[in-house]
Amino acid sequence: MSPDPIEQLRARRLRVTPQRRAILNAFTGRAEEHLSADEVHSLASTVVPEIRRSTVYATLAELAELGLLASVGSSEPIRYETNTEPHDHFRCRLCLRLFDVNLNASPTALEGFLVERVSTLAEGVCKECCSYKRGLEDGARAMLREPQLDEELLRALACITLPSPLGTLLLATSARGVVRIAFEDHADAELLHARARSRRGPRAAHERAQRASETVSQYFAGWRDPWRDQVDWIRAEEASAGALEATRAIPYGTPRSYDRLGVEIEAYACGFALGSNPVPILLPCHRVSVGSERPDVWVGGSERLRLIRQLEADALAATAG
C-alpha cells in the first residue's frame, strides 16, 4: 500500500474522512503486523476518540473489498494487513502474531476447478519468541556463573542481607539507587555477603539500602503498588534498562508478553536483560510472559519463580474473595 493513505482513498474515489484516515494510519506496514478490528479501533481512537467500533468493522471490510487491505482468517479475530499480494502466513502459538512467509506451496490440480491462489498457514513458535526464550535462559545462567559486581565497584556501595519467603536476599545500593538484589546462589553472592558483614559504604548508600529493604519487606507483606525506589544503572545498557523499567507498569499478579512492553529492543536482548535482571522483585520481570505462555525461567530460579507467582496469585484471590 502507498505510504499516503489519503492518495489511496482518493484513487478509489472515497471521501477522506477522519475515521478512514485514522484507520489506515493505524497500520505501519511492517511484515509482522496483522491487526484485529479491536486493535485497529484502539489505535484509531487515539486520533478520533469518538470513532465507533461498528464504524471500524464496516470500514475495514470496505477497504479489504476495495483491495486497500487484505484480511486473514476465517473466524474471529480476522486480522488485516497492508500486504495485499498472495502470500502465506505463520502464526505463533505463543505471542499469536502472524508473519508473512513463503512456504513454496504448490497448487494441487483439482478436476473442474481453476486454482488461482493457495494460502498456507503454518503454526508453531515464531523466531522472535524463540530468540527471547533463548536470551532469557542465557541471562539467567549468566547470573549463576558471572559476578555482576567486582570489589572495586563494591567499595562505593552499601550491602545488607534481608530474610524473605524466597530465602536470604542481598541488597547492594549506591547513593543514587539500588544496584543489586541478589540471591544466595548468584555468582556474586559471596562478595555481597562479605561487604554486608563489613558494614562499610557511604552513608547515603546505607540510607538507600534501608529504604530498599523496607520496600521489599512491604512487598512480601502484600503491598501491590509499583515500586518508587530508584535503580542505579551503573553497568546496564540503555535498551536493557528500558526493558526492565517497563516491567514497573505491569499490574500486580498480571502477566504481560515481552512484545507488549512498549520498548524498542531485539527479542534476544530483551530476554537476556530480563533473565539477568540485576534488581528482581523491585523490577517485576517475573510477570513477563511469552505470549500466552509463562516461562519457568527466572533470574531467581524456577522454584523461587513458582513461589513469587503463587504469592501474588494468593493475594489477588484473597482480595477477590
C-alpha positions as CSV (number, residue, x, y, z in Angstrom):
1,M,0.0,0.0,0.0
2,S,1.1,3.5,-0.7
3,P,2.6,5.3,2.4
4,D,0.0,8.0,1.8
5,P,-3.5,6.8,2.8
6,I,-5.1,9.9,1.5
7,E,-4.0,9.2,-2.0
8,Q,-5.1,5.6,-1.7
9,L,-8.6,6.8,-0.7
10,R,-8.8,9.4,-3.4
11,A,-7.6,6.9,-6.1
12,R,-10.8,4.9,-5.3
13,R,-12.9,8.0,-5.1
14,L,-13.6,7.6,-1.4
15,R,-14.1,10.6,0.8
16,V,-11.1,11.3,3.1
17,T,-13.0,11.2,6.4
18,P,-11.1,11.5,9.7
19,Q,-12.3,8.0,10.5
20,R,-10.9,6.4,7.3
21,R,-7.7,8.3,7.7
22,A,-7.3,7.2,11.3
23,I,-8.0,3.6,10.4
24,L,-5.4,3.5,7.6
25,N,-2.9,5.3,9.7
26,A,-3.2,2.6,12.4
27,F,-1.1,0.4,10.1
28,T,2.7,0.8,9.9
29,G,3.0,-1.7,7.1
30,R,5.5,-4.0,8.9
31,A,5.6,-7.6,7.7
32,E,4.7,-9.0,11.1
33,E,1.7,-6.6,11.5
34,H,-1.7,-8.2,11.3
35,L,-4.2,-6.2,13.3
36,S,-7.6,-7.3,14.5
37,A,-10.5,-4.9,14.3
38,D,-10.4,-4.3,18.0
39,E,-6.7,-3.4,17.8
40,V,-7.4,-1.0,14.9
41,H,-10.2,0.5,16.9
42,S,-7.9,1.0,19.9
43,L,-5.2,2.7,17.7
44,A,-7.7,4.8,15.7
45,S,-9.5,6.1,18.8
46,T,-6.3,7.8,20.0
47,V,-6.7,10.1,17.0
48,V,-10.5,10.1,16.7
49,P,-11.8,9.4,20.2
50,E,-15.5,9.3,19.1
51,I,-14.9,6.6,16.4
52,R,-17.3,3.7,17.0
53,R,-16.4,0.1,16.9
54,S,-19.1,-0.6,14.3
55,T,-17.5,2.1,12.1
56,V,-14.2,0.4,12.3
57,Y,-15.6,-3.0,11.4
58,A,-17.5,-1.7,8.5
59,T,-14.6,0.4,7.2
60,L,-12.2,-2.4,7.4
61,A,-14.5,-4.7,5.4
62,E,-14.9,-1.9,2.8
63,L,-11.2,-1.3,2.5
64,A,-10.5,-5.0,2.2
65,E,-13.1,-5.4,-0.5
66,L,-11.5,-2.5,-2.4
67,G,-8.0,-4.1,-2.2
68,L,-6.6,-1.4,0.2
69,L,-6.2,-4.0,2.9
70,A,-6.1,-7.8,3.0
71,S,-8.0,-9.9,5.5
72,V,-6.6,-13.1,7.1
73,G,-8.6,-15.7,8.9
74,S,-11.9,-17.4,8.7
75,S,-13.1,-16.8,12.3
76,E,-12.6,-14.1,14.9
77,P,-10.4,-12.4,15.2
78,I,-10.0,-11.7,11.4
79,R,-6.8,-9.7,11.0
80,Y,-6.0,-7.0,8.5
81,E,-2.7,-6.2,6.8
82,T,-1.3,-3.9,4.2
83,N,0.4,-6.6,2.1
84,T,-2.3,-7.4,-0.5
85,E,-0.2,-9.7,-2.6
86,P,-0.8,-13.5,-2.4
87,H,1.4,-14.9,0.3
88,D,1.5,-17.5,3.1
89,H,1.4,-16.9,6.9
90,F,3.0,-18.3,10.0
91,R,1.0,-18.0,13.3
92,C,3.0,-18.1,16.5
93,R,1.1,-20.1,19.1
94,L,2.7,-18.1,21.9
95,C,2.5,-14.4,21.0
96,L,-0.3,-15.1,18.5
97,R,1.2,-12.7,15.9
98,L,1.0,-13.5,12.2
99,F,4.1,-13.3,9.9
100,D,4.2,-13.2,6.2
101,V,6.2,-16.1,4.8
102,N,6.8,-18.0,1.6
103,L,6.3,-21.7,2.1
104,N,6.6,-22.6,-1.6
105,A,3.3,-24.3,-1.6
106,S,2.5,-26.0,-4.9
107,P,-1.2,-25.8,-6.0
108,T,-2.8,-29.2,-6.4
109,A,-4.7,-29.6,-9.6
110,L,-8.4,-30.1,-8.9
111,E,-10.5,-31.5,-11.7
112,G,-13.0,-29.0,-12.8
113,F,-11.6,-26.2,-10.6
114,L,-9.4,-23.3,-11.6
115,V,-7.0,-22.8,-8.7
116,E,-6.0,-19.1,-8.6
117,R,-4.4,-19.0,-5.1
118,V,-3.2,-21.4,-2.4
119,S,-2.8,-19.9,1.0
120,T,-1.0,-21.9,3.7
121,L,-1.0,-21.1,7.4
122,A,1.9,-22.6,9.3
123,E,1.7,-22.6,13.1
124,G,4.4,-23.0,15.8
125,V,6.7,-20.6,17.7
126,C,8.0,-17.5,15.8
127,K,11.7,-16.6,15.6
128,E,11.3,-13.7,18.0
129,C,9.7,-15.8,20.7
130,C,12.4,-18.4,20.3
131,S,15.1,-15.7,20.5
132,Y,13.5,-14.2,23.5
133,K,13.4,-17.5,25.3
134,R,17.0,-18.2,24.4
135,G,18.0,-14.8,25.7
136,L,16.1,-15.4,28.9
137,E,17.9,-18.7,29.5
138,D,21.3,-17.3,28.7
139,G,20.7,-14.3,31.0
140,A,19.6,-16.4,33.9
141,R,22.6,-18.7,33.5
142,A,24.9,-15.7,33.5
143,M,23.8,-14.7,36.9
144,L,24.8,-18.0,38.3
145,R,28.2,-18.1,36.5
146,E,29.5,-14.5,36.3
147,P,29.7,-12.0,39.1
148,Q,27.9,-8.8,38.2
149,L,29.9,-6.7,40.7
150,D,33.6,-6.5,41.5
151,E,35.4,-5.5,44.6
152,E,36.3,-2.0,43.2
153,L,32.7,-1.2,42.5
154,L,31.6,-2.6,45.8
155,R,33.7,-0.1,47.7
156,A,31.1,2.6,46.6
157,L,28.2,0.5,47.7
158,A,26.4,-0.4,50.9
159,C,25.2,-4.0,51.3
160,I,22.7,-5.6,53.6
161,T,21.0,-9.0,53.9
162,L,17.3,-9.4,54.2
163,P,15.3,-12.6,55.0
164,S,12.3,-13.2,52.7
165,P,9.9,-16.0,51.7
166,L,12.4,-16.6,48.8
167,G,15.3,-17.1,51.1
168,T,18.0,-14.6,52.0
169,L,18.3,-11.6,49.7
170,L,21.4,-9.5,49.3
171,L,20.8,-5.8,48.6
172,A,23.5,-3.5,47.2
173,T,22.9,0.2,46.9
174,S,24.8,3.3,45.9
175,A,23.9,6.9,46.9
176,R,21.9,7.1,43.6
177,G,19.8,4.0,43.9
178,V,19.6,0.2,44.1
179,V,22.3,-1.6,42.2
180,R,21.7,-5.3,43.0
181,I,19.1,-7.6,44.6
182,A,20.8,-11.0,44.6
183,F,20.0,-14.5,45.7
184,E,22.4,-16.7,47.6
185,D,23.2,-18.9,44.6
186,H,24.2,-16.0,42.4
187,A,27.8,-15.7,41.4
188,D,28.5,-12.5,43.3
189,A,26.7,-13.6,46.5
190,E,30.0,-14.2,48.3
191,L,31.3,-10.7,47.5
192,L,28.0,-9.2,48.6
193,H,27.9,-11.2,51.9
194,A,31.4,-10.0,52.7
195,R,30.5,-6.4,52.0
196,A,27.4,-6.7,54.2
197,R,29.4,-8.1,57.1
198,S,31.9,-5.2,56.8
199,R,29.1,-2.7,57.2
200,R,31.1,-0.3,55.1
201,G,29.8,2.1,52.5
202,P,28.8,5.7,52.1
203,R,26.2,7.0,54.5
204,A,23.8,7.9,51.6
205,A,24.1,4.4,50.2
206,H,23.2,2.9,53.6
207,E,20.1,5.1,53.7
208,R,19.2,3.9,50.2
209,A,19.7,0.3,51.4
210,Q,17.4,0.8,54.4
211,R,14.6,2.3,52.2
212,A,15.0,-0.6,49.7
213,S,14.8,-3.2,52.4
214,E,11.5,-1.6,53.6
215,T,10.1,-1.7,50.1
216,V,10.9,-5.4,49.7
217,S,9.5,-6.2,53.1
218,Q,6.3,-4.3,52.2
219,Y,6.0,-6.2,49.0
220,F,6.2,-9.6,50.8
221,A,3.6,-8.3,53.3
222,G,1.1,-7.7,50.4
223,W,1.9,-4.2,49.1
224,R,0.9,-4.0,45.4
225,D,1.8,-0.5,44.3
226,P,4.6,-0.1,41.7
227,W,8.0,0.4,43.2
228,R,9.2,4.0,43.7
229,D,12.8,3.1,44.5
230,Q,15.4,4.4,42.1
231,V,17.7,1.9,40.3
232,D,21.3,2.8,39.7
233,W,22.0,1.5,36.2
234,I,25.7,1.8,36.7
235,R,26.6,-1.0,34.2
236,A,23.4,-1.5,32.2
237,E,22.9,-0.6,28.5
238,E,20.2,1.9,27.8
239,A,17.9,-0.6,25.9
240,S,18.2,-3.2,28.6
241,A,17.4,-0.7,31.4
242,G,14.4,0.5,29.3
243,A,13.0,-3.1,29.1
244,L,13.4,-3.7,32.8
245,E,12.0,-0.3,33.8
246,A,8.9,-1.1,31.6
247,T,8.1,-4.0,33.9
248,R,7.1,-1.5,36.6
249,A,3.9,-0.8,34.6
250,I,2.7,-4.4,34.7
251,P,-0.1,-4.7,37.1
252,Y,0.4,-6.8,40.2
253,G,-0.1,-10.6,39.6
254,T,-0.8,-10.0,35.9
255,P,1.3,-11.4,33.0
256,R,2.2,-9.3,30.1
257,S,4.1,-10.5,27.0
258,Y,7.6,-9.3,26.3
259,D,6.5,-7.9,23.0
260,R,3.9,-5.7,24.7
261,L,6.4,-3.9,27.0
262,G,6.5,-0.9,24.6
263,V,10.2,-0.7,24.2
264,E,12.4,-0.9,21.1
265,I,14.8,-3.8,21.7
266,E,15.6,-7.0,19.9
267,A,13.9,-10.1,21.3
268,Y,17.1,-11.9,22.3
269,A,18.4,-8.7,24.0
270,C,15.1,-8.3,25.8
271,G,15.2,-11.9,27.1
272,F,18.8,-11.6,28.2
273,A,18.0,-8.3,30.0
274,L,15.1,-9.8,31.9
275,G,16.9,-13.1,32.5
276,S,19.8,-11.2,34.1
277,N,17.7,-8.6,35.9
278,P,20.0,-7.1,38.5
279,V,17.2,-5.9,40.7
280,P,14.5,-8.7,40.6
281,I,11.4,-8.1,42.8
282,L,12.0,-4.4,42.6
283,L,11.5,-4.6,38.8
284,P,9.0,-7.5,38.4
285,C,10.3,-9.4,35.4
286,H,8.5,-12.4,36.9
287,R,5.3,-11.0,35.4
288,V,6.6,-11.1,31.9
289,S,5.3,-13.8,29.7
290,V,5.9,-15.1,26.2
291,G,2.5,-14.5,24.7
292,S,0.2,-17.0,26.3
293,E,3.0,-18.9,27.9
294,R,4.6,-18.1,31.3
295,P,8.1,-19.4,31.1
296,D,9.6,-21.3,34.1
297,V,13.0,-19.5,33.7
298,W,13.8,-16.6,36.1
299,V,16.8,-14.8,37.5
300,G,16.0,-16.4,40.9
301,G,15.4,-19.9,39.6
302,S,12.3,-21.9,38.8
303,E,11.3,-22.7,42.4
304,R,11.5,-19.1,43.6
305,L,9.6,-18.1,40.5
306,R,6.8,-20.5,41.4
307,L,6.7,-19.1,44.9
308,I,6.6,-15.5,43.9
309,R,3.8,-16.1,41.4
310,Q,1.9,-18.1,43.9
311,L,2.3,-15.3,46.5
312,E,0.8,-12.8,44.0
313,A,-2.0,-15.2,42.9
314,D,-3.0,-15.9,46.6
315,A,-3.1,-12.1,47.3
316,L,-5.4,-11.5,44.4
317,A,-7.6,-14.4,45.3
318,A,-7.9,-13.2,48.9
319,T,-9.0,-9.8,47.6
320,A,-11.5,-11.2,45.2
321,G,-12.9,-13.4,47.9
